[in-house]
Amino acid sequence: MIDRANSGELSQFLLVGVNEFKRVAGHPVVILLMCIFIVLAFVQSAAGCRMLQIMEFHDPDGPDRFVTGFAQMWYETSLICSVMAAFIGIVSILEDRSKSLFNVLLVKPLYRRDVIIGKFIGISVFITIFITISIAIYSLLLMLFFRMPLSMTEFLSRISVYILGLSMECSLTIVLAMLFGIVFKNFLESLGLLIAYFYLDWYCDLGSLLGTISLINPHILYSNVVSFYLFDTTFPFLQVVNNSLPYAILMLTEILVLLLLDCLIFTRYGD
């Protein structure tokens, strides 16, 4: 049985998480990105279905082209969600700091770590729901313009890995962005450094520059968890999962380590 002290502590950061979820859901930038994604999903599904039909006609015994269709949205979905996660993660810290909201929160019976953990949970849950809804919209549009998947079980299994992998990548991006916000207290300085890091992570070949060390980067880890083989049903699903699992475990470990680091720095050196 959970004692009252632990129960109260648990409820504190959950309350922070619920409040953060509500704040994020109503943010204008989040609403704008959601609208952009819906338009993009409509264009991709409408335009890409013809290509999928041609591919299926020339190779009827190949992979399920419905699942292959998700490779068309892989990059756009990942980029939009990662940008959103980075933006929300850094703003959640710096906006509260600029408005002196931490001073109000910390007067209440809250530990500093409760604030950080609560914010992380609220933002991560929102991003996961956003990703799930986005993928559901694209799935429905693909069914409308193309056809149903050949195997609903195969489709749901692979898309679940897709959603899980992208959610973890966004969670890792969130804790990194929060770290920037905690360490660098100036908004423009923090945002500039985050954009520079984001550019290096997504657009530079860190694999060739850093070698094995590059595996600490969210995008590289995510690319190994959600590889192209996930969308190719000629590769057995269990084989894809076995290949992705070590990278998923490493990503989860990094999330927990960075979250603890965020809590430690904010507790000892935060405002």
PyMOL commands that set and color helices and strands:
alter all, ss='L'
color gray80, all
select helices_A, chain A and resi 4-25+28-58+65-68+70-98+101-107+112-145+152-183+187-203+206-216+218-225+228-231+237-269
alter helices_A, ss='H'
color red, helices_A
deselect
rebuild
show_as cartoon
